[in-house]
Amino acid sequence: MVSEVLGLLRRANLSFETSSISSKQLGSLLDCIHSGLISGKIAKSVLDLMAGGDKRLAEDILQEKGWKTISDHNSLSFMIEALVSENLDKV
């Protein structure tokens, strides 16, 4: 993630001090990655939004977009069963 931030800053010809991403925002993004709440791919999307001027913390962006990773086996099983039962004609 550090390389993503540095690359983004380099492409925009900015320093961390002059970027639109606050240290609190970056910290919240790193916390979400470290806890397993999101993948690296989702983190890049959140970072792009922050770099584009979104001032919210990562958790708030994830909540609005519905981008949280679901890793709970029971929740996934329930969703799969619902999808299959709703689409029996296609299974």
Residue frames relative to the residue before (quaternion, step in Angstrom):
aa qw qx qy qz dx dy dz
M 1.0000 0.0000 0.0000 0.0000 0.00 0.00 0.00
V 0.5897 0.5709 -0.3677 0.4372 3.57 1.09 -0.64
S 0.6640 0.4974 -0.3122 0.4628 3.57 0.93 -0.86
E 0.6125 0.5416 -0.3482 0.4585 3.60 1.09 -0.65
V 0.6643 0.4956 -0.3018 0.4712 3.58 0.91 -0.90
L 0.6756 0.4908 -0.3003 0.4609 3.57 0.87 -0.93
G 0.6455 0.5178 -0.3160 0.4641 3.58 0.99 -0.78
L 0.6406 0.5240 -0.3144 0.4650 3.54 1.00 -0.86
L 0.6607 0.5001 -0.2978 0.4739 3.58 0.96 -0.87
R 0.6524 0.5208 -0.3142 0.4520 3.56 0.94 -0.87
R 0.6676 0.5061 -0.3022 0.4549 3.59 0.91 -0.91
A 0.7193 0.4133 -0.2373 0.5055 3.58 1.09 -0.71
N 0.3774 -0.7448 0.4634 0.2969 3.58 1.34 -0.05
L 0.4706 0.6547 -0.4357 0.4002 3.55 0.98 0.99
S 0.3399 -0.6620 0.6079 0.2770 3.53 -1.33 0.22
F 0.6672 -0.4755 0.3495 0.4546 3.59 -1.20 0.18
E 0.6423 0.5452 -0.3202 0.4333 3.57 1.03 -0.78
T 0.7547 0.3777 -0.2112 0.4931 3.60 1.04 -0.69
S 0.5148 0.6427 -0.4278 0.3726 3.61 1.23 -0.02
S 0.5564 -0.6170 0.4473 0.3310 3.56 -1.28 0.35
I 0.5946 0.5631 -0.3614 0.4459 3.61 1.27 -0.11
S 0.2853 -0.7700 0.5477 0.1603 3.57 -0.67 1.09
S 0.6270 -0.5307 0.4052 0.4012 3.56 -1.24 0.38
K 0.6158 0.5421 -0.3445 0.4563 3.60 1.10 -0.64
Q 0.6426 0.5106 -0.3188 0.4741 3.59 1.02 -0.79
L 0.6630 0.5035 -0.3011 0.4650 3.57 0.90 -0.94
G 0.6402 0.5271 -0.3147 0.4618 3.57 1.01 -0.82
S 0.6598 0.5002 -0.3154 0.4636 3.57 0.96 -0.83
L 0.6284 0.5278 -0.3283 0.4677 3.58 1.08 -0.72
L 0.6681 0.4935 -0.2975 0.4707 3.58 0.92 -0.88
D 0.6130 0.5434 -0.3427 0.4599 3.60 1.06 -0.71
C 0.6584 0.5120 -0.3070 0.4584 3.58 0.98 -0.86
I 0.6451 0.5030 -0.3160 0.4806 3.58 1.04 -0.75
H 0.6818 0.5126 -0.2859 0.4366 3.56 0.84 -1.04
S 0.6995 0.4672 -0.2700 0.4686 3.60 1.01 -0.78
G 0.4971 -0.6684 0.4208 0.3593 3.58 1.27 -0.22
L 0.3873 0.7432 -0.4626 0.2894 3.56 1.29 0.19
I 0.7998 0.0786 -0.0343 0.5941 3.59 1.11 -0.68
S 0.4802 -0.6392 0.5206 0.2996 3.52 -1.32 0.38
G 0.6834 -0.4701 0.3619 0.4255 3.55 -1.30 0.14
K 0.6206 0.5509 -0.3374 0.4444 3.58 1.06 -0.76
I 0.6662 0.4752 -0.2937 0.4940 3.58 0.93 -0.88
A 0.6197 0.5540 -0.3437 0.4369 3.59 1.00 -0.79
K 0.6332 0.5259 -0.3279 0.4637 3.60 1.02 -0.76
S 0.6466 0.5127 -0.3184 0.4666 3.58 1.00 -0.77
V 0.6441 0.5049 -0.3113 0.4830 3.57 1.01 -0.83
L 0.6381 0.5303 -0.3175 0.4591 3.57 0.96 -0.87
D 0.6389 0.5258 -0.3235 0.4591 3.59 0.97 -0.80
L 0.6438 0.5112 -0.3182 0.4722 3.58 1.01 -0.80
M 0.6489 0.5129 -0.3090 0.4695 3.56 0.98 -0.86
A 0.6640 0.5008 -0.2982 0.4683 3.57 0.96 -0.88
G 0.6602 0.5059 -0.2936 0.4711 3.56 1.19 -0.55
G 0.7007 -0.4939 0.2592 0.4448 3.56 1.27 0.10
D 0.4650 0.6593 -0.4657 0.3635 3.60 1.23 -0.02
K 0.2442 -0.8232 0.5033 0.0975 3.60 -0.54 1.18
R 0.4944 0.6732 -0.4299 0.3429 3.59 1.25 0.00
L 0.5451 -0.5743 0.4926 0.3612 3.53 -1.32 0.33
A 0.6913 -0.5028 0.3292 0.4012 3.55 -1.23 0.52
E 0.6432 0.5434 -0.3303 0.4265 3.60 0.90 -0.89
D 0.6655 0.5052 -0.3024 0.4587 3.56 0.99 -0.82
I 0.6362 0.5112 -0.3213 0.4803 3.58 1.02 -0.79
L 0.6592 0.5188 -0.3061 0.4500 3.58 0.92 -0.93
Q 0.6379 0.5337 -0.3220 0.4522 3.56 0.99 -0.85
E 0.6874 0.4861 -0.2876 0.4565 3.57 0.85 -0.96
K 0.7382 0.4279 -0.2239 0.4710 3.58 0.92 -0.93
G 0.3643 -0.7344 0.4941 0.2895 3.59 1.19 -0.43
W 0.3986 0.7684 -0.4125 0.2838 3.57 1.16 0.66
K 0.4139 0.7164 -0.4826 0.2873 3.62 1.14 0.25
T 0.4685 -0.6639 0.5140 0.2748 3.54 -1.09 0.81
I 0.2204 -0.7572 0.6009 0.1301 3.57 -0.95 0.89
S 0.0064 0.8285 -0.5583 0.0434 3.55 -0.51 1.17
D 0.4898 0.6533 -0.4328 0.3822 3.58 1.29 0.01
H 0.4689 -0.7182 0.4457 0.2562 3.57 -0.59 1.19
N 0.6701 0.5081 -0.3082 0.4448 3.60 0.89 -0.88
S 0.6516 0.5069 -0.3149 0.4683 3.59 0.96 -0.82
L 0.6579 0.5041 -0.3073 0.4676 3.56 0.95 -0.86
S 0.6450 0.5244 -0.3200 0.4545 3.60 0.94 -0.85
F 0.6438 0.5219 -0.3149 0.4625 3.56 0.98 -0.87
M 0.6708 0.4981 -0.2996 0.4606 3.60 0.91 -0.90
I 0.6499 0.5150 -0.3149 0.4618 3.58 0.96 -0.86
E 0.6539 0.5123 -0.3125 0.4607 3.59 0.91 -0.90
A 0.6526 0.5108 -0.3131 0.4638 3.58 0.97 -0.84
L 0.6626 0.5072 -0.3074 0.4574 3.59 0.92 -0.87
V 0.6614 0.4984 -0.3061 0.4696 3.57 0.95 -0.87
S 0.6880 0.4825 -0.3011 0.4509 3.59 0.84 -0.90
E 0.6624 0.4916 -0.3059 0.4754 3.60 1.10 -0.60
N 0.7788 0.2911 -0.1434 0.5368 3.59 1.21 -0.40
L 0.1169 0.8408 -0.5188 0.1012 3.58 1.01 0.78
D 0.6461 0.5326 -0.3244 0.4400 3.58 1.05 -0.67
K 0.7185 0.4248 -0.2402 0.4956 3.58 1.21 -0.33
V 0.6007 0.5793 -0.3513 0.4244 3.56 1.27 -0.18
